[in-house]
Each structure stands twice: as structure tokens, then as C-alpha cells.
Amino acid sequence: MSLPARIGAWEVLKPLGSGGMAEVFRVRGTEGRFLGKEYALKRLLPTLEADAESVRLFKAEAELSRHLHHPNIVEVHDVGGEGDSIYMVMDFIDGRDVGQILKRCRQKKVFWPVDFAVYLTRALLDALEYAHHATDPQGQPLGIIHCDVSPSNFFVSRTGELKLGDFGVARSLLEGGADQVMGKPYYLSPEALEGALTPQVDLWAVAVTLYELITLQRPFLGKTPEQVFDAIRHSRYAPVEQVREGAPPVIDGLLARAFDADPTHRYASAAEFARALTPLYDERVGTPLAISAVVRGLFGTAD
């Protein structure tokens, strides 16, 4: 990734990563209310600036994201352009994504504490409850579906902040025509595999994430994508109690409902799912500071 000195009014400090559609930099504001503050700047890849569909998708992400203001969602603070380049400036999360945390847990062969898993899941559900019911400044529902909920899009800062990010493939029910498969294959619901998108696809992905947080493995497995999709369609997975000894038995009951092949039999909303998790959460154990301390222990203060 090339490192420009500035992008618009933003001083570029270092590259943070690059994907199939965008590159991300750590930047510092040089004027106005952003002066001296550090953020993450996401810019459409220069190779895609002439691609009309890529530009449309990037602008749609920025438009949706700028309406979202919630403590558990990465907030977009500025949207701009420079020449043919377009970018958005968002919270810089000094920490790790949950996918990295799970990978380190697997490497060290240590389970993530159940209270912490539930705490993270509740924060994720709080973010989705807000997003699913978000409105524009005129009070009109946005009809947002994230479509890509997964551990790699959920972040834990060094101070214990928990934030859902990357609305890059998020869809609005108001757009219509949302009939294509979105998201990462392991986290897709049965109906998402058929191209049907409702808020339920996000709740299914949350259940997959909860299972993974507790067991350190994904529930729906296979040697080929077709085998994975078949397991998803038939809700075929190993019960938590078979994978993690000592896990609360109630977890399997909660997941059985969350993984029901019939969406009408699952939790009706993120709020209902969160309420079901409440008995499993001890607020004296699963706290932001405790979670950040465990993350520092997994990675080291300088890693």
C-alpha cells in the first residue's frame, strides 16, 4: 500500500490495512474540530475509482454509516473526496478485532471466559438493535441490515470499548432488490443462502459468533463450501457441551433456538436475543476493563 503524506485535510500517519475494495490509514486531523485528533481513514482503492459500481457501494456505505451514532458502532465523522478519490474518516480503534483474539486463544489453547463471551455478544446485539431501527434525520427508518456480522468486524480497544464496524456490504431494506448472498460463508443463515435478507441474517451471524467465542471453533463445518452450506441449512453442529466441558448447559438451549432453520422460531429481535443472554452474564466479571486486561495478556502490551 502506498503511503500518501496527506489525504484532504488529513495527515497520514501509517497504513492499517487493505482489502478488496478499500485501504485504511491511521490519520491525524490538521484543522477545525479534528485538529490533532487521530482517526482511521478508509479510502476506495485507486484502481476502483473509475468503476461505477464500486463507487456506488462505497458511497452507500458512507451514507448509511454517517447516520449511526451508538457507543458500540464505529462512528463515521467525515466523508470527503479529493480528485477522483473518495474516503470516510471514522473512529480509530486502538486494539484488536475479535477474530484476532479468537485466533490467539486457539494458538494458546485457552478458552475465552463465558462471561466475557456473553458480554461481547450482548454489546454486538445492542449495536444491531440500534442499527436495525435507525432512522435518518427526518425520522424515516433506514432499514439497515449489516449483512457481514463476524468476529473480524467486531473490535475490542485497549480500554475495553466494543465496536461493530465495516458496513461495507450493509443493505437497506428501502433499496429493494436485495436478492444476492452477502457476508462470509460460515456466518450465513439458511435464508441468506437463498438470497433473502432480513434482520434475522444478522442475528444468525451473532449466534455463530457466540458459539465461536465459547468453543473457539465455528459451528457449521465441512471440507467444501457445499458441505458447510448443507450443515447450515440443516442446523447440523456439535452441541457446545461436547466441545467445551463445563460450559453452562443453558447455552445449548439458547443456540438451538437461534439456529432454528425456521426464522419465525428464532429470536424476533436483537433485543430479545440479548434478554435471553442476561442470566448468563455477571456484570462483576465481564467488564470492559477486565476484557481489555485479558486481551493485553493474550497479546502483550507491546504486541
N, C-alpha and C positions, 0 to 999 in steps of 0.2 A: 504494500500500500504506500503510495506516495504521500509525503507529508508537506502540505502547503503551510506557509507561515501564518496566513490568515484566511478565514472564510467569512466574508462580510465584515461585521464588526467584532468578530470573534478571533482571538489569538489561539492558534492551535498548539497544544502542549505535547500531545503524544497520540499515536493511533491506539485504538482499543479493540478493533476487530473489523472483519469484513465478511459479508455473506453474499448470497446470490443476487441481491438487489441493491444493497446499500453498504456503505462503510461508515464506521463510527470513530470519532475522535474525542479526546478529552480537551476541552477548550476553556478559555477564561474570557469573561466579558471585558470590553475595553471602554464602554461608555454607558451612560444612563443608569438605570436601576440595576443593571447587571455588572457594573464596574467592579472588577476584582474577584467576582464570584466564579466558581468553576462548575461546569456542566458537561453533559455529553451531547455532542452534535452528530446527528445522523444525516448523511448526505447520500442522495441517489448516486449510484456508480456512474462515473463519467461516460462509460461505454453504453449506458442505457438512456442517456439524456435525449437521444433522438427517437427513442422507442415510445410511441404514444401510449401504449397500454401500461408500460412501467411507470411513466409519468403520472398517468391517471391513478394507478394503485397507490403510489407514494403520496399523492395529494389527498387521496381519500383517507389514508391512514392519518395524515396530519390533521385533516378536517375533523375526523372522529375524535382523535386524541385530545385536541385542544379544548374539547367540551368536558373533559373528565378531570375532576378535582376531588381526589379521595386519598386519604393517608396511605392506603395500600395499593395505589396505582402510580406508576411512573408518570409524572406530570410533564406535559409539553409546555414550555414557557415562551417559545418564539418560533415562528415559521417564516422563512425568508428565501430569497433567491439571489444569485449572483451570476449574471450572464445566463447561460443555459442551465446552470446548476441550481437545484432546489434542496433545501435542508430544513430540519427541525431541531430545535435545541430543547433538551429535556434534563430531568434530574440525573446527576451523576451518582451512581450507587457505588460507594467505596466498599466493596465486599465480594460476595460470591453468588453465583446462581445456584439454585437447589440441585440442579443436575451435577454440578461440580462437587457439591457437598456429598451427594449420594455416591459418586464415583470414589471419593476419598474414603468414605465409610466402607465401601466394598474392598478397597485396597488394604485398609487397616483391619478389616474383618470385625468391625464394631457396629452394632445396631444403633440407629438414631433413637433416642428416648421416645416412648409412646406419647408422653405429654407434649413433647416438642413437635412431634408429627401432627398431633391434633391441633396444636396452636397454629402451626403454619397453615394447615388445611382450613381452619376457621378464618384466618386472615385472607386466604385466597377466596373463600366463599363470600366474605364481606365485600371484597373488591368486585366480584362478579355480580352480587346482588345490586350493588350500586350501578355498575355498568349496564346491566340488563334493563334497569329502569331509568337510565339517564335521559335528560331532556336537553334541548337546545335553549338558548337564552330566551326564546319566546314561549318556553314551556312545552314544546312539542316533543313527544317521545322519539328517541333516536333509534330504538330497536336494535341495539348493539349486541352482536354475538362475537365473542373473541375468536373462536374457531381454532386457536392454536395454544390452548392451555397445556402446559407441560412443565416439568421441573426446570428446564433450561430457560424458561421465560418468567421465572419467579425468583426474586433476588432477596438476599439477606445482607444488610450492610454490617459494617464493623460495630455499629452501635445498636444493632438489633432491629432496624427498620425492615419491614417486609413489604415488597412492592411487586405487583404484576406489571410486566412490560410487554413490548412488542405486539402492538395491534396491527401489524403489517398485513395480515390476512383477515382481519376482523371484517365482518359484514353487517350491514344494516338491513333489517327486515323491510325497511321502507324502500330499499333499492329494487327489490323484486328480482326474479331470475336467479336466486341463489341456489343453483342446482348442480354445483360441482363439489367434488371432495376437497376439503381444505384440512390443513393440520398434519401432524405427524402420525404415521400409520398406527403405532402402538396405542395411541390415545384416542382413536376414532371410535365413535359409538356405532351400533349396528345401523341406525338410520342415516348417520353421516356417510357410511359406506355406500348408501343408495342415493346420496346427494341431497337428503332432506336436512335442512339446517333450522334448528330452533335452539333456544337457550339450553335445552336438555343436553346438547352435544358438549357444552362446556361443563355441565355437572358430571357427565360421564367421565370426562378427562380429569376432573378433580378426584373422582373415586379411584381412577388409575394411579394418580399421583399419591393419594393417601396410602394405597396398597404398597406402592413402591417405597414410600417413606418408612413404612413399618417393616417391610420384609427385605428391602434392598434389591428386589427384583420386580420386573413387570409381571402383571397377572396373565396377560394373553401372549403366549409364546408359540413359536413354530420355526421350522427351518427355512420356510419360504414365506413371502408376503401372503400367499393364498392360505397357508396354514394358520397364520396369525389372524387373518380376517375370518376364517371359519371358526376359530376359537372365540372371537369377539361376537360373531352372530349367534353362537350357541351358549354364550356366557360360560365358557369352559375354562376354569382356572383352579389352581390349588388353593384350598382354604388357608387363611392366614395361620391358623393353629398348626397346620402341617409344616409351615415354613419357618415360623418363629415361635419357639417354645416360650410359654409364659405370657403371650400376648393376651389381652383381655378378650374373653370369648364373645363379648357383645360386638366386637369389631366385625366378625364374620356375618352376623345378622344385619348390621348396617350396610355392609358391602353387598350382601345378597340382594337387598332392595335397590341399592344404587346401580347394580349391574343387571337388573332385570331386563330381559330382551324387549319387553313392552314398556315404552316410555311413560305410559299412563300409570304404571305401577311403581315408578321411581319417586324420588323426592320431587315435589312440584316446583320448588324454587331453591335458590342458593340459601335463602334464609331458613327454610325448613330443614335442609341438609345440615346447616350449622347448628340448629337447635338440637338435632339428633346426636350431634357430637358433644354437646355440652357436658353430659355426665362423665365423659372420659377425660375432661380437661381440669387439671388442678392449677389454678392461677398462681399458686405459691411455687410451682415448679417450672411451668412453661412460661417464662417471662422473656422480654426482649434482651435484657442483659445476660440472662442465663444462656440463651441461644447464641448470642454473639460470643460469649466466652467459650462455648463448645466449638464453634466454628474456628475461633482463633487456635484452640487446642488441636483441631484437626489439621490446620494448615500452617500453624506457626505465625507469630506476629509479623514476621518479615516476608512471609511467602505470599 
